[in-house]
Amino acid sequence: MDPDAYLHRIGARPSPTTDLKTLWHLQERHLATVPFENLAIHLGERVSLEEKDLFAKIVDRRRGGICYEVNGLFAWLLREVGFEVTLLGAKVFRGGSLGPPFDHLALRVDLDEPWLVDVGFGRHSVHPLRLNATEAQQDDAGDFLILDAPGGDIDILRDGEPAYRLERRARELHEFEPTCWWQTTSPGSNFTKRLVCSLLTADRQVTLAGDRLIETAGDDRTERLLSGDAEILATYRTVFGFELERVPVVGQK
């Protein structure tokens, strides 16, 4: 696996330093080029957390993935260029209740202080967040607040709404495999019930949900129904940057 190929994939410039400016740049470029998507589930593709398989999918085939995939491989890149990275498990807030352990994978990067890095949570911070901050942190995606939670965990809030509860304990990528398998195979998982492919452009979030193209810029939201398979495949190619042989359909393999 070639870190230079990965940097080229996300349009990032190589840097001899491992500082906050470089980390800021890498997260920003990753979000702008690697979509958050669950299409593999609905194309009958195997979801693997082996780093070589993630590299082949995200770098060679220019695809995206769910949190375990994109954050898992991004951690590899950050380590390759010299950052100190720790994988952290999280429980996602849904409807006021918490999901299971390993529901989400996020990253801690240690510089002069610890930073939260996350390129796999749909609408989330565009830039790294200070994990030790006690005040709200302004980001292009909203205001983020980091609060102490029971058991030594950390709650991450966006615009006053809880997003997920983060563990402090270091994890390895293979520890997320059972929950990843459930997320990608169970009828009870949100990922098996719907299609999503989302990318953060320079000024908006663009999402293709089945045949609906949704663009969100601040409080403005537009939605357009695509005309058929040809337009859907063209949108994956021109907007998200990858080719598919067929249109993914929920429930079909």
DRENLOKOL-129470 format. One record per atom (N, C-alpha, C): residue in one letter; z, x, y. Coordinates in steps of 0.1 Angstrom, whole numbers, padded with zeros to 4 digits, always signed. Layout:
DRENLOKOL-129470
aZXY
...
This chain:
DRENLOKOL-129470
m+0000+0008-0012
m+0000+0000+0000
m+0000+0009+0012
d-0008+0005+0022
d-0010+0013+0034
d-0004+0007+0046
p+0006+0012+0052
p+0012+0006+0065
p+0002+0006+0076
d-0008+0016+0077
d-0018+0016+0087
d-0027+0004+0086
a-0030+0000+0074
a-0038-0012+0071
a-0031-0025+0076
y-0018-0025+0073
y-0010-0036+0078
y-0010-0037+0093
l-0007-0026+0100
l-0007-0026+0114
l-0021-0030+0120
h-0032-0026+0113
h-0045-0030+0118
h-0047-0045+0115
r-0041-0050+0104
r-0042-0065+0101
r-0036-0073+0112
i-0025-0069+0118
i-0018-0077+0128
i-0022-0072+0142
g-0031-0063+0143
g-0035-0058+0157
g-0025-0051+0164
a-0016-0044+0157
a-0005-0037+0164
a-0009-0022+0165
r-0004-0016+0176
r-0006-0002+0178
r+0004+0006+0171
p+0001+0017+0165
p+0011+0026+0159
p+0019+0032+0169
s+0032+0035+0166
s+0041+0040+0176
s+0050+0051+0169
p+0052+0062+0176
p+0060+0073+0170
p+0075+0069+0171
t+0079+0059+0178
t+0093+0056+0180
t+0097+0043+0174
t+0109+0042+0170
t+0115+0030+0164
t+0125+0024+0174
d+0120+0018+0184
d+0129+0013+0195
d+0126-0002+0196
l+0133-0008+0206
l+0132-0023+0208
l+0119-0027+0212
k+0113-0019+0221
k+0099-0022+0226
k+0089-0023+0214
t+0090-0013+0205
t+0081-0014+0193
t+0084-0026+0184
l+0097-0029+0182
l+0100-0040+0174
l+0096-0053+0180
w+0097-0054+0193
w+0093-0066+0201
w+0078-0068+0199
h+0070-0057+0200
h+0056-0057+0199
h+0052-0061+0185
l+0058-0056+0174
l+0054-0059+0161
l+0057-0073+0157
q+0068-0079+0161
q+0071-0093+0158
q+0061-0102+0166
e+0058-0099+0178
e+0049-0107+0186
e+0035-0107+0179
r+0030-0095+0175
r+0017-0094+0169
r+0017-0101+0156
h+0028-0100+0148
h+0028-0106+0135
h+0027-0122+0136
l+0034-0127+0145
l+0034-0142+0147
l+0020-0147+0152
a+0013-0138+0159
a+0000-0142+0165
a-0011-0141+0155
t-0009-0134+0143
t-0020-0131+0134
t-0017-0136+0120
v-0005-0137+0115
v-0002-0140+0101
v+0004-0155+0101
p-0003-0164+0096
p+0002-0178+0097
p+0013-0181+0088
f+0022-0190+0092
f+0032-0196+0083
f+0024-0207+0075
e+0023-0205+0062
e+0015-0215+0054
e+0019-0216+0040
n+0017-0228+0034
n+0021-0231+0020
n+0009-0235+0012
l-0003-0230+0015
l-0015-0235+0009
l-0016-0230-0006
a-0010-0219-0009
a-0010-0215-0023
a-0005-0225-0033
i+0005-0233-0029
i+0011-0243-0038
i+0000-0253-0041
h-0009-0257-0032
h-0018-0267-0033
h-0032-0262-0037
l-0033-0249-0040
l-0045-0243-0044
l-0044-0238-0059
g-0032-0240-0064
g-0029-0235-0078
g-0028-0220-0079
e-0024-0214-0068
e-0022-0199-0068
e-0007-0196-0071
r-0005-0185-0078
r+0008-0181-0081
r+0015-0175-0069
v+0027-0179-0066
v+0034-0173-0055
v+0043-0162-0060
s+0040-0150-0057
s+0047-0138-0062
s+0054-0131-0050
l+0067-0126-0053
l+0074-0118-0043
l+0073-0103-0046
e+0065-0099-0055
e+0062-0085-0057
e+0055-0079-0045
e+0060-0068-0039
e+0055-0063-0027
e+0040-0061-0028
k+0035-0056-0039
k+0020-0053-0040
k+0012-0066-0040
d+0018-0077-0045
d+0011-0090-0045
d+0011-0095-0031
l+0022-0094-0024
l+0023-0098-0010
l+0014-0091-0001
f+0012-0078-0003
f+0003-0069+0005
f-0011-0074+0002
a-0015-0076-0011
a-0028-0081-0014
a-0031-0094-0007
k-0022-0103-0007
k-0024-0116-0001
k-0025-0116+0014
i-0015-0110+0021
i-0013-0110+0035
i-0022-0100+0042
v-0023-0088+0037
v-0031-0078+0043
v-0046-0078+0039
d-0048-0077+0026
d-0061-0076+0020
d-0069-0089+0022
r-0063-0100+0019
r-0069-0113+0020
r-0067-0121+0033
r-0059-0115+0041
r-0056-0120+0055
r-0050-0134+0055
r-0042-0137+0045
r-0036-0150+0044
r-0022-0149+0051
g-0014-0160+0050
g+0000-0160+0054
g+0008-0163+0043
g+0019-0170+0045
g+0028-0174+0035
g+0040-0181+0040
i+0050-0184+0031
i+0062-0190+0035
i+0072-0179+0038
c+0085-0182+0042
c+0094-0172+0047
c+0096-0160+0038
y+0097-0163+0025
y+0100-0152+0015
y+0089-0142+0015
e+0076-0147+0017
e+0065-0139+0016
e+0063-0131+0029
v+0063-0138+0041
v+0059-0131+0053
v+0071-0122+0058
n+0083-0127+0057
n+0095-0119+0061
n+0097-0108+0051
g+0095-0111+0038
g+0096-0101+0028
g+0087-0089+0030
l+0074-0091+0033
l+0065-0080+0035
l+0067-0074+0048
f+0071-0081+0058
f+0073-0076+0071
f+0085-0066+0071
a+0095-0069+0063
a+0106-0059+0061
a+0101-0046+0055
w+0091-0047+0046
w+0085-0035+0040
w+0079-0026+0051
l+0071-0033+0059
l+0064-0026+0070
l+0074-0019+0080
l+0084-0027+0084
l+0093-0022+0093
l+0100-0009+0088
r+0104-0010+0075
r+0110+0002+0069
r+0100+0014+0068
e+0087+0011+0065
e+0077+0022+0064
e+0076+0029+0077
v+0077+0022+0088
v+0075+0028+0101
v+0088+0034+0107
g+0099+0032+0099
g+0112+0039+0103
g+0124+0030+0107
f+0122+0017+0107
f+0134+0009+0111
f+0144+0007+0099
e+0156+0004+0103
e+0166+0001+0093
e+0167-0014+0092
v+0163-0019+0080
v+0162-0034+0079
v+0171-0039+0067
t+0177-0050+0070
t+0185-0057+0060
t+0180-0071+0058
l+0178-0075+0045
l+0174-0089+0042
l+0186-0098+0042
l+0185-0110+0048
l+0196-0119+0049
l+0192-0133+0044
g+0201-0139+0037
g+0198-0153+0032
g+0204-0163+0042
a+0198-0175+0043
a+0202-0185+0052
a+0200-0199+0045
k+0209-0208+0050
k+0208-0222+0047
k+0202-0230+0059
v+0192-0238+0057
v+0185-0245+0067
v+0191-0258+0070
f+0193-0261+0083
f+0198-0274+0087
f+0187-0284+0086
r+0189-0295+0079
r+0180-0306+0078
r+0187-0320+0080
g+0184-0327+0091
g+0191-0339+0093
g+0206-0338+0094
g+0211-0327+0099
g+0225-0326+0101
g+0232-0320+0089
s+0226-0318+0078
s+0232-0312+0067
s+0225-0299+0063
l+0232-0290+0055
l+0227-0277+0052
l+0220-0277+0038
g+0210-0269+0038
g+0203-0267+0025
g+0210-0257+0016
p+0204-0254+0005
p+0211-0245-0005
p+0211-0230+0000
p+0219-0222-0007
p+0218-0207-0004
p+0204-0202-0007
f+0199-0192+0000
f+0186-0186-0001
f+0175-0196+0003
d+0178-0206+0010
d+0169-0216+0015
d+0159-0209+0024
h+0163-0199+0031
h+0155-0191+0040
h+0158-0177+0040
l+0148-0168+0043
l+0150-0154+0044
l+0147-0149+0058
a+0156-0142+0064
a+0154-0136+0077
a+0158-0122+0076
l+0156-0114+0087
l+0158-0100+0087
l+0168-0096+0098
r+0176-0086+0095
r+0184-0079+0105
r+0179-0065+0107
v+0176-0061+0119
v+0172-0048+0122
v+0182-0041+0131
d+0187-0030+0127
d+0198-0023+0134
d+0192-0012+0143
l+0193-0013+0156
l+0190-0003+0166
l+0204+0002+0172
d+0205+0001+0185
d+0218+0004+0190
d+0228-0008+0188
e+0222-0019+0184
e+0230-0031+0180
e+0221-0039+0170
p+0226-0049+0163
p+0218-0056+0153
p+0210-0067+0160
w+0197-0068+0155
w+0188-0078+0160
w+0183-0087+0149
l+0181-0100+0152
l+0175-0109+0143
l+0160-0110+0145
v+0153-0107+0134
v+0139-0107+0134
v+0134-0118+0123
d+0125-0127+0127
d+0121-0138+0119
d+0107-0142+0122
v+0098-0139+0113
v+0084-0143+0114
v+0080-0154+0104
g+0090-0161+0099
g+0087-0170+0088
g+0094-0183+0089
f+0096-0188+0101
f+0103-0201+0103
f+0096-0211+0111
g+0083-0211+0111
g+0075-0221+0119
g+0078-0218+0134
r+0084-0228+0141
r+0087-0227+0155
r+0101-0220+0156
h+0100-0208+0160
h+0112-0200+0162
h+0110-0190+0173
s+0119-0181+0174
s+0118-0171+0186
s+0106-0162+0184
v+0099-0160+0195
v+0087-0151+0196
v+0092-0137+0195
h+0104-0134+0200
h+0108-0120+0200
h+0122-0119+0193
p+0126-0106+0190
p+0139-0104+0183
p+0150-0110+0192
l+0161-0114+0185
l+0173-0120+0192
l+0185-0111+0189
r+0193-0109+0199
r+0205-0101+0197
r+0215-0109+0189
l+0219-0103+0177
l+0228-0110+0168
l+0243-0110+0174
n+0246-0100+0182
n+0260-0100+0188
n+0261-0107+0201
a+0250-0113+0206
a+0251-0120+0219
a+0260-0132+0219
t+0268-0134+0229
t+0276-0146+0231
t+0270-0156+0240
e+0260-0152+0248
e+0254-0161+0257
e+0240-0165+0252
a+0235-0176+0258
a+0222-0181+0254
a+0211-0170+0257
q+0201-0169+0248
q+0190-0160+0250
q+0177-0167+0252
q+0171-0165+0264
q+0159-0171+0267
q+0147-0164+0260
d+0138-0173+0254
d+0126-0168+0247
d+0115-0177+0250
d+0103-0172+0248
d+0091-0180+0251
d+0091-0193+0243
a+0098-0194+0232
a+0099-0205+0223
a+0111-0214+0226
g+0119-0210+0236
g+0131-0219+0239
g+0143-0210+0242
d+0155-0217+0243
d+0167-0210+0245
d+0175-0210+0231
f+0179-0198+0228
f+0186-0196+0215
f+0200-0192+0217
l+0209-0197+0208
l+0223-0194+0209
l+0227-0190+0195
i+0235-0180+0194
i+0241-0175+0181
i+0256-0177+0181
l+0261-0185+0172
l+0275-0188+0171
l+0281-0184+0158
d+0294-0181+0159
d+0301-0179+0146
d+0302-0192+0138
a+0301-0190+0125
a+0302-0202+0116
a+0313-0199+0106
p+0317-0210+0098
p+0327-0208+0088
p+0323-0197+0078
g+0333-0190+0072
g+0331-0181+0062
g+0325-0168+0067
g+0325-0165+0080
g+0319-0153+0085
g+0304-0154+0087
d+0298-0166+0085
d+0283-0167+0087
d+0280-0169+0102
i+0267-0171+0105
i+0262-0172+0119
i+0253-0184+0119
d+0255-0192+0129
d+0246-0203+0132
d+0236-0200+0142
i+0223-0202+0140
i+0212-0200+0149
i+0208-0213+0155
l+0209-0215+0168
l+0205-0227+0175
l+0193-0225+0184
r+0184-0235+0184
r+0173-0234+0193
r+0173-0247+0202
d+0174-0245+0215
d+0175-0256+0225
d+0186-0266+0221
g+0197-0260+0216
g+0209-0268+0213
g+0209-0274+0199
e+0198-0273+0192
e+0197-0279+0178
e+0199-0268+0168
p+0208-0269+0158
p+0210-0259+0148
p+0197-0257+0139
a+0193-0245+0137
a+0181-0242+0129
a+0185-0238+0115
y+0194-0227+0114
y+0198-0223+0101
y+0212-0215+0102
r+0219-0215+0091
r+0231-0207+0090
r+0229-0194+0082
l+0231-0183+0089
l+0227-0170+0083
l+0239-0163+0077
e+0238-0158+0065
e+0248-0149+0059
e+0247-0136+0065
r+0259-0129+0064
r+0259-0115+0069
r+0257-0105+0057
r+0258-0110+0045
r+0257-0101+0033
r+0242-0096+0031
a+0241-0083+0028
a+0227-0078+0025
a+0222-0083+0012
r+0209-0086+0011
r+0203-0091-0001
r+0191-0083-0004
e+0186-0084-0016
e+0174-0078-0021
e+0163-0090-0023
l+0150-0086-0022
l+0140-0096-0022
l+0140-0104-0035
h+0143-0097-0047
h+0143-0104-0059
h+0153-0115-0060
e+0164-0115-0052
e+0174-0125-0052
e+0169-0138-0047
f+0158-0138-0040
f+0153-0151-0034
f+0143-0157-0044
e+0140-0151-0055
e+0129-0156-0064
e+0133-0170-0070
p+0145-0172-0075
p+0148-0186-0080
p+0146-0197-0070
t+0150-0195-0058
t+0149-0205-0048
t+0134-0206-0044
c+0127-0195-0043
c+0113-0195-0040
c+0105-0203-0051
w+0109-0201-0063
w+0102-0209-0074
w+0105-0224-0072
w+0117-0227-0069
w+0120-0242-0067
w+0113-0247-0055
q+0112-0240-0044
q+0105-0244-0032
q+0090-0247-0035
t+0085-0239-0044
t+0070-0239-0046
t+0066-0248-0058
t+0076-0253-0065
t+0072-0261-0077
t+0079-0275-0078
s+0091-0276-0072
s+0098-0288-0074
s+0093-0300-0066
p+0092-0312-0072
p+0088-0324-0064
p+0098-0327-0053
g+0110-0322-0053
g+0120-0324-0043
g+0118-0315-0031
s+0109-0305-0032
s+0108-0295-0021
s+0098-0301-0010
n+0101-0298+0002
n+0092-0303+0013
n+0078-0296+0012
f+0078-0283+0007
f+0066-0276+0006
f+0056-0282-0004
t+0061-0288-0015
t+0052-0295-0024
t+0047-0308-0020
k+0053-0314-0009
k+0050-0327-0005
k+0040-0327+0007
r+0037-0316+0013
r+0029-0316+0025
r+0022-0302+0026
l+0011-0302+0034
l+0004-0290+0037
l+0007-0286+0051
v+0009-0273+0053
v+0011-0267+0066
v+0004-0253+0067
c-0002-0251+0079
c-0007-0238+0082
c-0006-0237+0097
s+0003-0228+0102
s+0007-0227+0116
s+0006-0213+0121
l+0002-0212+0134
l+0000-0199+0140
l+0004-0200+0155
l+0010-0190+0160
l+0014-0189+0174
l+0003-0181+0181
t-0005-0188+0190
t-0015-0181+0198
t-0008-0177+0211
a-0016-0172+0220
a-0011-0166+0233
a-0003-0177+0241
d-0008-0189+0240
d-0001-0199+0249
d+0003-0212+0241
r+0001-0213+0228
r+0004-0225+0221
r+0006-0223+0206
q+0012-0233+0200
q+0014-0233+0185
q+0002-0242+0180
v-0005-0236+0170
v-0016-0244+0164
v-0013-0246+0150
t-0013-0259+0145
t-0010-0262+0132
t-0021-0271+0126
l-0025-0268+0113
l-0034-0276+0106
l-0025-0282+0094
a-0023-0295+0095
a-0016-0302+0085
a-0025-0312+0077
g-0031-0306+0066
g-0041-0314+0059
g-0054-0315+0067
d-0057-0327+0072
d-0069-0328+0081
d-0065-0331+0095
r-0053-0328+0099
r-0048-0330+0113
r-0046-0317+0120
l-0053-0315+0131
l-0052-0302+0139
l-0043-0306+0150
i-0031-0299+0151
i-0021-0302+0161
i-0019-0290+0170
e-0020-0291+0183
e-0017-0281+0192
e-0006-0284+0201
t+0004-0275+0203
t+0016-0277+0211
t+0017-0266+0221
a+0018-0270+0233
a+0021-0260+0244
a+0032-0266+0253
g+0044-0260+0251
g+0056-0266+0258
g+0059-0280+0253
d+0059-0289+0263
d+0061-0303+0259
d+0048-0311+0257
d+0037-0304+0258
d+0024-0311+0256
d+0020-0309+0242
r+0015-0320+0236
r+0011-0320+0222
r-0002-0329+0221
t-0012-0323+0214
t-0024-0330+0212
t-0027-0329+0197
e-0033-0340+0192
e-0036-0341+0177
e-0050-0346+0175
r-0057-0340+0166
r-0071-0344+0164
r-0074-0345+0149
l-0080-0355+0144
l-0084-0357+0130
l-0097-0350+0127
l-0097-0340+0118
l-0109-0333+0115
l-0118-0342+0106
s-0131-0339+0107
s-0141-0349+0102
s-0143-0348+0087
g-0140-0337+0080
g-0142-0336+0066
g-0140-0321+0061
d-0143-0319+0049
d-0140-0306+0043
d-0146-0294+0050
a-0159-0296+0054
a-0166-0285+0061
a-0159-0281+0074
e-0154-0291+0082
e-0147-0287+0094
e-0133-0282+0091
i-0127-0286+0081
i-0113-0281+0077
i-0115-0266+0073
l-0124-0263+0064
l-0126-0249+0060
l-0130-0241+0072
a-0138-0246+0081
a-0142-0238+0093
a-0130-0235+0102
t-0121-0245+0102
t-0109-0243+0110
t-0100-0232+0104
y-0098-0232+0091
y-0091-0221+0085
y-0097-0208+0088
r-0110-0207+0088
r-0117-0195+0091
r-0116-0190+0105
t-0119-0199+0115
t-0120-0196+0129
t-0107-0195+0136
v-0098-0204+0133
v-0085-0204+0139
v-0075-0195+0133
f-0074-0196+0119
f-0064-0189+0112
f-0069-0176+0106
g-0082-0173+0105
g-0087-0160+0102
g-0089-0157+0087
f-0089-0167+0079
f-0092-0164+0064
f-0101-0175+0059
e-0107-0171+0048
e-0117-0179+0041
e-0110-0186+0029
l-0113-0199+0026
l-0109-0206+0014
l-0122-0211+0007
e-0122-0211-0006
e-0133-0216-0013
e-0133-0232-0014
r-0121-0238-0013
r-0120-0252-0013
r-0108-0257-0004
v-0109-0269-0001
v-0098-0275+0007
v-0086-0278-0001
p-0074-0273+0003
p-0062-0276-0005
p-0058-0291-0003
v-0053-0297-0014
v-0050-0311-0013
v-0036-0312-0020
v-0027-0320-0013
v-0014-0321-0018
v-0014-0328-0032
g-0007-0322-0042
g-0007-0328-0055
g-0018-0323-0065
q-0028-0316-0059
q-0038-0311-0068
q-0037-0296-0070
k-0041-0292-0081
k-0040-0277-0085
k-0053-0271-0087
